[in-house]
Amino acid sequence: MFSFFKPKKVKADLSFIGVDMHSHLLPGLDDGLEHMEDTIRFIGELQELGYEKLICTPHTLAEVHPNTPLTILPRLADVRAELKRQNIHFPIDAASEYMTDMSLDEKINNDYPLLTFGKNHKHILIEMSYLAESSNIENVIFALMAKGLQPILAHPERYNYYHGNMQRYHRMKELGCLMQSNLLSFSGYYGKPVQIAAEKLAKENLIDLLGTDMHHERHLNALKELATRASFYKTIEHLHIQNRELFLDEGKEIVSTKIPDYFKNNAAV
């Protein structure tokens, strides 16, 4: 039935999140932003929405986005330098979004320096393919935790193969994995099934963190629109969102842009 009533909108304010811990805003590293000027502009837009810190997480995916600390940390240094040049005071760190494939197993087993983040420098963002569950996902979680790291599963609501089996989500939590949902999942940006899954995860208190997963202008515009929806805040108001308490450190930069000694001793890696 047609209605003349529009959904109630509120002032766009995501300051309750505090820190965006999943984005692809470091320029030229993956399928995210390409140019420094866009990176600086997007940072300004996120500040306007109430964010106080940004943690960039470019993809690490063998053969597609084969990033390492050697590619990520210098680019982080470039962005920090440009912010300083423009007299913009905004904390920015970097880590990576690691695909749980066999190459990640090798990195863990060989003590490869993985990029982590957080106050205790122990959180690591992992993802799976949208086509099928990673066969090694549980082993990866176990192995990371054995090394004292805290795995965070990125956008669980986007794994369609879990939609009919909520027990898999509960299993991830039982293993000790934190869950990070994409904000845009609640807007229907990725499709109605993903939105329904995100709302179910919220209802069952399975969401620990929220991220923008920002890649481009369409994401930014959709985020600004979502941030004005009263229905969005109503959906998540009962959740204990931990971005601020885990990752906001009063403006101090945690990630060093110094190249790890590992790479000095393993030049071919």
KATA-V741675 format. One record per run of one state. SS is the DSSP state (alpha for helix, beta for strand, coil for the rest). FROM is the first residue (numbers start at 1). TO is the last residue. If there is no record, write none. Layout:
# KATA-V741675
ss: <SS & SS>
from: <FROM & FROM>
to: <TO & TO>
This chain:
# KATA-V741675
ss: <coil & beta & coil & beta & coil & beta & coil & alpha & coil & beta & coil & beta & coil & beta & coil & alpha & coil & beta & coil & beta & coil & alpha & coil & beta & coil & beta & coil & alpha & coil & beta & coil & alpha & coil & alpha & coil & alpha & coil & beta & alpha & coil & alpha & coil & beta & coil & beta & coil & alpha & coil & beta & alpha & coil & alpha & coil & alpha & coil>
from: <1 & 9 & 10 & 19 & 21 & 23 & 24 & 36 & 49 & 53 & 57 & 59 & 62 & 65 & 66 & 69 & 86 & 91 & 95 & 97 & 100 & 102 & 110 & 117 & 118 & 123 & 128 & 137 & 147 & 150 & 155 & 156 & 159 & 160 & 163 & 166 & 175 & 178 & 183 & 188 & 192 & 204 & 209 & 212 & 214 & 215 & 217 & 227 & 229 & 230 & 237 & 243 & 248 & 261 & 266>
to: <8 & 9 & 18 & 20 & 22 & 23 & 35 & 48 & 52 & 56 & 58 & 61 & 64 & 65 & 68 & 85 & 90 & 94 & 96 & 99 & 101 & 109 & 116 & 117 & 122 & 127 & 136 & 146 & 149 & 154 & 155 & 158 & 159 & 162 & 165 & 174 & 177 & 182 & 187 & 191 & 203 & 208 & 211 & 213 & 214 & 216 & 226 & 228 & 229 & 236 & 242 & 247 & 260 & 265 & 269>
